[in-house]
Amino acid sequence: VAAQKCRKRKLNAILNLEEDVCNLQTQKESLKKEHSQCSKSINQIKQKLNNLYRDIFSRLRDDQGRPVNPRQYVIHCSSNGSVFIIPKHLAKSEQKQDNRKEQKQKS
C-alpha cells in the first residue's frame, strides 16, 4: 500500500510538472508575441521621431538664413520644457555631466 501511494504521488507530481511546462510554453509564446509587438511599436516611434527631426531641421535657419546642419547641431529639451538647438560637442559634454550627476545620486 505504501509503495502504491508513493507511485501515485510520483505520477501526480509528474502530471503537475507536465501541466506547468505546458503553461510556461503558452506564456512564453504570449511573451514572444508581446515582445514582437513592442519592437514594432518602438521601430515605428523611432521612424516618426526621425521624420520629425528631419522636418524640424529642414525648416531651421541660422542668422544668415542658411539651413542649420543636423550633423553639427542637436535638438535639446531641458527639464523645464524648453527646446534648444545646440552644437553637438556641447550636447555630449552636457550629457556626460548629467550622467555624473545621476551616478552621484545613486551612490
Residue pairs with C-beta under 8 A, 6 or more apart in sequence:
53 70
53 75
54 70
56 75
57 67
57 68
57 70
57 73
58 67
60 67
60 68
60 85
61 67
61 68
62 68
68 85
71 88
72 87
72 88
73 85
73 86
73 87
73 88
74 85
74 86
74 87
74 88
74 91
75 83
75 84
75 85
76 83
76 84
76 85
76 86
76 91
76 94
77 83
77 84
78 84
86 94
